[in-house]
Amino acid sequence: MKFELPKLDYAYDALEPNIDAKTMEIHHSKHHNGYTNNLNNALEGSPLNGKTIEEICKSDGLSGALRNNGGGYYNHCLFWNILSPNSGGNPNNEVGNAINEQFGSFDNFKSEFSKAAGTRFGSGWAWLCIKDKKLSICSTPNQDNPLMMDQCGGTPVLCLDVWEHAYYLNYQNRRPDYINAFFNVINWNKVNELYLNAL
């Protein structure tokens, strides 16, 4: 079973001005495509060949190639999935209620999530996960994700890519501006769907 680069549900320029078209094109067609091809190559002859991407990420003793490219494939698939044009705002659904209950308010959640994304040193990701029906925020280095990490466990329902390739063309070194813009393009209906599935 070969993994394939997923098609986006929106055009490369659909998330402007928050995420620019050139960044989207390079990020999807070059970076994510590279992880996809390298993952397929790393799976040749591996006992994990034929497993789902979630099963691969959860496997013990992953080689560097499978960890980096499996994570890169999974993380980006989720990232594209929770973005959409004409979205953002405060979620008015089950995950929104859970966020308010867990973090006190949406603003508190936004502040904590932004801190996790902003203080991740170097390259990595920020996550909102659910475990034991509780939401938690964490960050991971490189292409690691919560499926792989004991200290950041649970099922991811929201993620933000803070590798420089995700924002540098438009934001240069202004990662906080990129993080802030991300909240304008979150598809909370999709996040809610993932949240309810994880419950």
KAHULIN-V162832 format. One record per backbone hydrogen bond with DSSP energy under -0.5 kcal/mol. CO is the residue of the C=O (numbers start at 1). NH is the residue of the N-H. Records with the same first field share a line. If there is no record, write none. Layout:
# KAHULIN-V162832
CO = NH ; NH
This chain:
# KAHULIN-V162832
11 = 14
13 = 16
15 = 18 ; 19
20 = 24
21 = 25
22 = 26
23 = 27
24 = 28
25 = 29
26 = 30 ; 31
27 = 32
28 = 33
30 = 34
31 = 35
32 = 36
33 = 37
34 = 38
35 = 39
36 = 40
37 = 41
38 = 42
39 = 43
40 = 44
41 = 44
43 = 46
46 = 49
48 = 51
52 = 56
53 = 57
54 = 58
55 = 59
56 = 59
59 = 62
63 = 67
64 = 68
65 = 69
66 = 70
67 = 71
68 = 72
69 = 73
70 = 74
71 = 75
72 = 76
73 = 77
74 = 78
75 = 79
76 = 80
77 = 81
78 = 82
79 = 82
80 = 83
82 = 187
93 = 97
94 = 98
95 = 99
96 = 100
97 = 101
98 = 102
99 = 103
100 = 104
105 = 109
106 = 110
107 = 111
108 = 112
109 = 113
110 = 114
111 = 115
112 = 116
113 = 117
114 = 118
115 = 119
119 = 121
123 = 142
124 = 162
125 = 140
126 = 160
127 = 138
128 = 157 ; 158
129 = 136
130 = 155
131 = 134
134 = 131
136 = 129
138 = 127
140 = 125
141 = 144
145 = 148 ; 149
148 = 150
149 = 152
150 = 153
154 = 156
155 = 130
158 = 128
160 = 126 ; 162
163 = 166
164 = 167 ; 168
167 = 170 ; 171
168 = 172
171 = 174
173 = 175
174 = 177 ; 178
175 = 179
176 = 180
177 = 181
178 = 182
179 = 183
180 = 183
181 = 184
182 = 185
183 = 89
184 = 87
185 = 84
186 = 88 ; 188
187 = 190 ; 191
188 = 192
189 = 193
190 = 194
191 = 195
192 = 196
193 = 197
194 = 198
195 = 199
